[in-house]
Amino acid sequence: MNHLLFLPNLGTGEIIIIAFAILLIFGGKKIPELMKGIGKGVKNFKDGVKGLEDDINLRDTDNTIDKK
C-alpha cells in the first residue's frame, strides 16, 4: 500500500512538473496567500474536531456521574 491516493508512482520529476505548473497558474505572489488560507482551514478543522472530542468526553463523564 505504497500509493499516494490516486498518484501511484509519483517521482521527483513529476513533483517538479506539478510544482512548476502550479507556479505558472497561480503566480509567485498568490501561492503564499493560498498556503495561508489552507493552513487556516486545517487549523479550524482541527479545532472543530477537538471541540467535538471534548464535548463527547464531557458527556461521557456526565453520564458516568449520573449513573453513580
N, C-alpha and C positions, 0 to 999 in steps of 0.2 A: 504494500500500500504506500508506495513512494510517489504518488501522484498529487500534484497541487491542483485540486478541484478539477477543472477541465483542461489544464495545461500539463500533460503527462511528462514530456521530455523537454523542459524549458532550460536551455543552456545560457551561458554568458552572452553569446552573440544575440540571441533572441531578446534578452533583457535589455541590452544596449539599444536594439532597434525599437523596442517598445518605448523606452525612455526618450529616445530621440523623437519619435512620433508624438508623444505627449508634449514634449517641449515645443515642437512645431505647431501643434494645435492650440495650446493654451498660452504660449509665450513665457518668457522668463519672469515677468513681473506677476503673473497671475498664479503661478504654481505655489508660492508661499501662502497666498491667501486661501487657495484650495486646501492645502495641508492643514492650515489653522482651522478651517471650518470642519474638516474631517476629525481633527483632534478634539474639538469642542463637542462634536456629535458623539464620539466614542466616550468622552468623559460623562456627558449627560446620560448616555445609555448605562454606563457602569453605576452611576449614582442612582438611577432608577431601579436597577436590579438589586443594588444593596438596600435601597429603601424597602423593596418588596420582601427581601430576605429578613430584614429587621421586623417588618410587620408580621410575617409568618412566625418568627421566633417569639415575638411578643404575645401573639395569640396562643401559641403552644404553652408558654409559661402561665398565661392567664387561665387556660383550661386545666392545667395540672393543679393550680392553686385552688380553683373552684371545686375540683373533684375531691380534695382532701377534707 
